[in-house]
Amino acid sequence: MTKNPRKPFCNVIDCPSSDGVDRRGFLQCMAWAGAGLIWTFAGGVPVSNLLGASPHKSSGGFTFAQISDSHIGFDKPANTDVTATLQTAIDKINALPSAPDLIIHTGDISHLAKPGEFDTATQVLKGAKSNIFYVPGEHDVATDNGQQYHERFGKDAVGAGWHSFDHKGVHFVGLVNVVDLKAGGLGTLGHEQLEWMEKDLKGRTSSTPVVVFAHIPLWAVYPEWGWGTQDSQQALSYLKHFGSVTVLNGHIHQIMQKVEGNVTFHTAMATAFPQPVPGTSKSPGPLKVPADELRRVLGISEVNYAVGQHHLAVVDASLAGTPTDQASDILRKAAASATAASQQSAGQAGMVSVTIDNFAFSPKDLTVKSGSTVEWTNKDDTPHTVTSNDGAFGSGALDTNQKFKYTFAKAGNFPYYCKFHPKMTGTVTVQ
């Protein structure tokens, strides 16, 4: 097996050992966004090998694939044909030299949880040669409390959609951290699910490899954007006695990884559109890149398990079919261009109503007289909601250019937030 002489940026030395990364450490980790390496984890230490030098699978070993953030229904400039790129991802998985035993989808199958979006996704996904296991993303459950998702993908799951299963000696745990997101908060698992997880893992030997998968990362990737799970430490405490734990997530639409003790964390590229690298933009959201570079920043992950070695090898591959070691540079350049364009247009815009743009309400704080009507307009390429903290008013999902009006009949302070993105908050003060 040919060793890659270049050391990865994100390893146990470069990244802090606590659950969280300072800005410098984060950007060091994100500097590695390549999809041309095989990562083999033995004893919590990553070893990289060139793509194509696949690890030998001993008898009983197997491969599984991860896809994430398909966002079927999205049709904005960042990717006007997300169905096609999801189909490319499935074709790529089907074409692997060794067919994966299974596929896991780490959420945001749909963009607005509409029946037609789930219909299209199901049509594409049924073309996979492997069985698919799911957890929901916030876009799959926010508009109808997850009813469509549960009917199609979560019938055998527990609670809001969590579940577990065993495959050839590996224990898989699918968690849900996108339900009941609070204003200004991170993802959350909740007491009921944590109790279930603790019971699910009890009695399993420490030599059992465990794979945990959820939509929002289970470590503090970038709390300023809500990229983390507030009660993840309790969940991770149940995994301390296992020798090999791999945590797979989506949500951030880009590759990032860290190793902490016995746990390897890995987030996947999306199949729909990229998002900016934190620190390069004011906010997350669909990021437009040059058309000929789009498939270099979208992709899949292939995971290999070899019996007796207790390691999992993670291979990230772009939809372009080539290594994407310059993916972070593509995202940084695109974010800089988008920021410049936004600043130029902001100087020309009026403030007659509240504008939703760049994952923010503008103005964030508004003072009006009793009897006034406030109108919110979504100028983002992704849906948002205007949801009162106390439930007094709510817009439902607002897609691009859609509006919501509400008349404030009495005095008081009315804080609100976006249910899709709880870090987005605002306040209307009525005099």
C-alpha positions in Angstrom: 0.0 0.0 0.0 1.5 3.3 -1.1 1.8 5.9 1.7 1.0 9.5 1.0 4.1 11.5 2.2 2.0 14.6 2.9 0.7 14.7 6.5 -3.0 15.6 7.0 -3.7 19.0 8.5 -6.3 17.8 10.9 -4.8 15.2 13.3 -4.5 14.7 17.0 -1.8 17.3 17.2 -3.4 20.1 15.1 -6.9 19.9 16.5 -7.7 20.6 20.2 -8.7 17.5 22.2 -11.7 19.2 23.8 -15.1 19.3 22.0 -14.6 22.5 20.1 -12.1 24.1 17.9 -10.6 27.6 18.0 -10.7 29.6 14.8 -7.1 29.0 13.9 -7.4 25.3 14.5 -10.7 25.1 12.6 -9.2 26.7 9.5 -6.2 24.4 9.7 -8.6 21.5 9.8 -10.6 22.9 6.9 -7.5 23.4 4.8 -7.8 19.6 4.2 -10.9 19.2 2.0 -9.5 16.6 -0.3 -11.4 13.6 -1.6 -8.5 11.7 -2.9 -7.3 10.0 0.3 -8.2 6.8 2.1 -8.3 7.3 5.9 -7.6 4.2 8.0 -8.2 4.6 11.7 -6.4 2.2 14.0 -6.5 3.0 17.7 -7.9 6.4 17.0 -4.9 7.4 14.9 -5.5 8.3 11.2 -3.3 7.0 8.5 -3.7 8.3 4.9 -3.2 6.4 1.7 -3.7 7.4 -1.9 -7.1 6.9 -3.4 -7.0 3.6 -5.4 -4.8 1.9 -2.8 -7.9 0.5 -1.1 -7.4 -1.3 2.2 -7.5 -5.1 2.0 -10.8 -6.4 3.4 -10.3 -9.6 5.4 -13.0 -12.3 5.5 -16.2 -10.9 6.8 -15.3 -7.3 6.3 -17.5 -4.9 4.3 -17.9 -1.5 2.8 -20.7 1.0 3.3 -21.3 4.5 1.8 -22.6 7.8 3.1 -24.5 10.4 1.2 -25.9 13.6 2.7 -27.8 16.8 2.1 -29.6 16.0 -1.2 -32.0 18.9 -0.8 -34.4 17.7 -3.5 -36.6 20.7 -4.5 -33.8 23.2 -4.4 -33.4 25.0 -7.7 -31.4 28.2 -7.1 -28.2 29.3 -8.8 -25.9 27.3 -6.4 -27.3 24.2 -8.2 -30.3 24.3 -10.5 -30.5 20.5 -10.8 -30.0 18.8 -7.5 -31.8 15.7 -8.8 -29.1 15.2 -11.4 -26.3 15.5 -8.8 -28.0 13.0 -6.5 -28.3 10.6 -9.4 -24.6 11.1 -10.1 -23.9 10.2 -6.5 -25.9 7.0 -6.7 -24.3 6.1 -10.0 -20.9 6.6 -8.5 -21.7 4.3 -5.6 -23.2 1.6 -7.9 -20.0 1.8 -9.9 -17.6 1.1 -7.0 -15.4 -1.9 -7.6 -16.9 -3.6 -4.6 -20.6 -2.9 -4.0 -21.2 -1.5 -0.6 -23.3 -3.6 1.8 -25.4 -0.6 2.7 -25.7 3.2 2.4 -26.5 5.7 5.1 -28.1 9.0 4.3 -27.4 11.7 7.0 -30.4 13.9 6.3 -31.9 16.8 4.4 -33.2 14.5 1.7 -35.7 17.2 0.8 -35.6 21.0 0.8 -39.1 21.7 2.1 -40.5 18.3 3.0 -43.0 18.4 0.2 -44.5 15.2 -1.0 -43.3 15.8 -4.6 -39.7 16.3 -3.3 -39.8 13.0 -1.4 -41.3 11.3 -4.4 -38.4 12.4 -6.6 -35.8 11.5 -4.0 -37.4 8.0 -3.5 -37.3 7.5 -7.3 -33.6 8.2 -7.5 -32.6 6.4 -4.3 -34.4 3.2 -5.2 -31.9 2.9 -8.0 -29.1 2.2 -5.5 -28.0 -1.4 -5.4 -27.6 -1.3 -1.6 -30.1 -0.9 1.2 -30.3 2.7 2.5 -30.7 3.7 6.2 -31.8 7.2 7.1 -31.8 10.0 9.7 -33.7 13.3 9.1 -32.3 16.7 8.6 -34.0 19.9 9.7 -35.4 20.4 6.2 -37.1 17.0 6.3 -39.1 17.7 9.5 -39.5 21.5 10.0 -42.6 22.1 7.8 -44.9 19.2 8.8 -43.4 18.0 12.1 -41.7 15.2 10.1 -44.9 13.4 9.0 -43.9 12.9 5.4 -40.4 11.8 6.4 -41.6 9.3 9.0 -44.2 7.8 6.6 -41.5 7.2 4.0 -38.3 6.6 5.8 -38.9 6.2 9.5 -41.6 3.7 9.9 -39.4 1.3 11.9 -37.7 4.0 13.9 -38.2 5.0 17.6 -39.4 8.4 18.8 -38.6 11.1 16.3 -36.7 8.7 14.1 -33.7 7.3 16.0 -32.8 3.6 15.5 -30.0 1.1 15.6 -29.0 -2.1 13.8 -26.1 -4.5 13.6 -24.2 -5.6 10.5 -21.3 -8.1 10.4 -20.1 -7.2 13.9 -20.5 -3.5 13.6 -23.2 -1.7 15.6 -24.9 1.3 13.9 -26.7 4.0 15.8 -28.8 6.6 13.9 -29.6 9.7 16.0 -31.9 12.7 15.5 -30.8 16.1 16.5 -33.0 18.3 14.4 -36.3 18.2 16.2 -37.5 21.1 18.4 -34.6 23.5 17.5 -34.8 26.5 19.8 -34.1 30.2 19.0 -30.4 30.8 19.1 -29.6 27.2 19.8 -27.7 24.3 18.5 -28.9 20.8 17.5 -30.4 18.8 20.4 -30.9 15.1 21.1 -33.1 15.3 24.2 -33.6 13.3 27.3 -35.8 10.6 25.8 -33.4 9.8 23.0 -30.3 9.9 25.3 -32.0 7.4 27.6 -32.7 5.1 24.6 -29.1 5.4 23.4 -27.7 4.5 26.8 -29.9 1.4 27.0 -29.1 0.5 23.4 -25.3 0.4 24.1 -25.4 -1.3 27.4 -24.1 -4.9 27.5 -22.1 -4.5 24.3 -18.5 -5.5 24.5 -15.8 -2.8 24.2 -14.4 -4.5 21.2 -17.6 -3.9 19.2 -17.0 -1.2 16.5 -19.7 1.5 16.7 -20.8 3.8 13.9 -23.0 6.7 15.0 -24.7 8.9 12.4 -26.8 12.0 12.7 -27.4 15.1 10.6 -25.9 18.0 12.7 -22.3 17.3 13.8 -22.0 15.9 17.3 -19.1 18.1 18.1 -18.7 21.9 18.2 -17.7 22.6 14.6 -18.8 26.2 14.5 -21.4 27.2 17.2 -21.8 30.7 15.8 -23.7 29.1 12.9 -25.4 26.4 14.9 -23.0 23.8 13.7 -22.9 21.6 16.8 -25.2 19.7 19.2 -25.7 21.1 22.7 -26.1 17.8 24.5 -23.6 15.7 22.5 -21.2 15.3 25.4 -23.7 13.1 27.2 -24.2 11.0 24.1 -20.4 10.6 23.6 -20.0 9.6 27.3 -21.9 6.4 26.5 -19.2 5.5 23.9 -16.1 5.9 26.0 -15.6 2.2 26.7 -15.7 1.2 23.1 -12.3 0.8 21.3 -13.5 2.0 17.9 -16.2 4.7 17.4 -16.8 6.5 14.1 -19.3 9.5 14.1 -20.6 10.5 10.6 -22.6 13.7 10.0 -23.7 16.0 7.2 -25.3 19.5 7.5 -22.2 21.6 6.9 -21.8 20.4 3.2 -18.1 20.1 3.4 -15.4 17.7 4.7 -14.1 18.2 8.2 -12.7 15.6 10.6 -11.1 15.3 14.0 -9.9 12.4 16.2 -10.5 12.6 20.0 -9.5 9.6 21.9 -11.3 6.5 20.6 -13.7 8.6 18.5 -13.3 9.7 14.9 -15.6 12.5 13.7 -16.2 13.0 10.0 -18.6 15.2 8.1 -19.5 14.6 4.5 -19.9 16.7 1.3 -23.4 17.3 0.1 -24.8 16.1 -3.1 -26.8 19.4 -3.6 -24.6 22.5 -3.0 -21.6 23.6 -1.0 -21.6 26.0 2.0 -18.9 28.5 2.8 -15.9 27.6 5.1 -16.6 29.3 8.5 -14.7 32.5 8.9 -15.0 33.3 5.1 -18.6 34.5 5.1 -21.1 36.3 7.3 -23.4 33.3 7.3 -23.9 29.7 6.1 -26.1 28.9 3.2 -26.0 27.8 -0.5 -22.7 28.9 -2.0 -22.5 29.4 -5.8 -19.2 28.3 -7.3 -18.2 28.3 -11.0 -20.4 25.8 -12.9 -17.3 23.8 -14.0 -16.2 23.4 -10.4 -19.5 22.5 -8.8 -19.0 18.7 -8.9 -15.6 19.1 -7.3 -17.2 20.3 -4.1 -20.0 17.7 -4.0 -19.4 14.1 -3.2 -19.9 10.9 -1.2 -18.0 9.0 1.4 -17.1 5.3 1.3 -16.3 3.5 4.6 -14.5 0.2 4.8 -14.4 -2.2 7.8 -11.9 -5.1 8.1 -12.7 -7.8 10.7 -9.9 -8.3 13.2 -8.3 -4.9 12.7 -11.1 -2.8 14.2 -10.5 0.1 12.0 -12.7 2.0 9.5 -11.2 3.5 6.4 -13.0 6.6 5.1 -12.6 7.5 1.4 -14.1 10.9 0.3 -14.7 11.1 -3.4 -16.1 14.1 -5.4 -18.8 13.8 -8.0 -16.3 15.0 -10.6 -14.4 11.7 -10.2 -11.2 13.5 -9.4 -9.4 14.3 -6.1 -10.6 17.6 -4.7 -7.7 18.8 -2.6 -8.4 22.3 -3.7 -12.0 22.3 -2.6 -11.5 24.6 0.3 -9.8 27.2 -2.1 -12.9 27.0 -4.4 -15.2 27.6 -1.4 -13.1 30.5 -0.1 -13.0 32.3 -3.5 -16.7 31.8 -4.0 -17.5 33.2 -0.5 -15.3 36.2 -1.1 -17.1 36.9 -4.4 -20.6 36.5 -2.8 -19.7 38.8 0.1 -18.5 41.5 -2.3 -21.7 41.3 -4.3 -23.9 41.3 -1.1 -22.1 44.4 0.2 -22.7 46.3 -3.1 -26.4 45.4 -3.2 -26.9 46.2 0.5 -25.9 49.8 -0.1 -28.7 50.1 -2.6 -31.4 48.5 -0.6 -34.1 50.2 1.4 -35.3 49.3 4.9 -39.1 49.6 4.4 -39.7 46.1 5.9 -37.6 43.3 7.3 -35.4 41.5 4.7 -34.2 38.0 5.2 -30.8 37.7 3.6 -27.4 36.1 4.3 -29.0 34.1 7.1 -30.0 37.2 9.0 -33.1 39.4 9.6 -32.4 43.0 8.6 -33.1 45.1 10.6 -32.7 42.5 13.4 -34.4 44.8 16.0 -37.4 46.8 14.9 -39.5 49.3 16.8 -43.0 50.0 15.6 -46.2 51.6 16.9 -49.2 49.5 18.0 -51.3 48.5 15.0 -48.4 48.4 12.6 -48.0 45.6 10.0 -44.5 44.2 9.5 -43.6 42.4 6.3 -40.7 40.0 6.0 -39.3 39.1 2.6 -37.0 36.1 2.1 -34.1 37.1 -0.3 -32.0 34.0 0.5 -31.6 31.0 -1.8 -32.8 28.7 1.1 -36.1 28.7 3.0 -36.5 30.4 6.4 -39.3 30.9 8.8 -40.4 33.8 11.0 -41.5 32.1 14.2 -42.4 33.9 17.4 -40.7 32.5 20.5 -44.0 32.3 22.3 -46.0 30.9 19.4 -48.0 34.1 18.8 -47.2 34.1 15.1 -45.4 32.0 12.5 -44.9 32.2 8.8 -44.3 28.6 7.9 -41.5 27.9 5.3 -40.8 31.0 3.2 -39.0 30.1 0.0 -37.0 32.7 -2.1 -39.0 36.0 -2.6 -41.9 34.8 -0.5 -43.3 37.2 2.1 -45.0 37.1 5.4 -47.0 39.8 7.1 -48.2 40.2 10.7 -50.0 43.1 12.4 -49.0 43.9 16.0 -52.1 44.9 17.8 -50.6 45.4 21.3 -47.5 46.8 22.9 -44.7 44.6 24.0 -41.5 42.9 22.9 -41.9 40.0 20.4 -38.7 38.0 19.9 -38.7 35.6 17.0 -36.4 33.2 15.1 -36.1 30.9 12.1 -37.1 27.3 12.8 -34.7 26.0 10.2 -31.8 28.0 11.5 -32.3 28.9 15.1 -29.2 31.1 15.3 -31.2 33.6 13.2 -33.1 35.8 15.7 -34.9 39.1 15.7 -37.1 41.3 17.9 -40.1 43.5 17.2 -40.7 46.1 19.9 -44.3 47.5 19.8 -44.9 50.9 21.5 
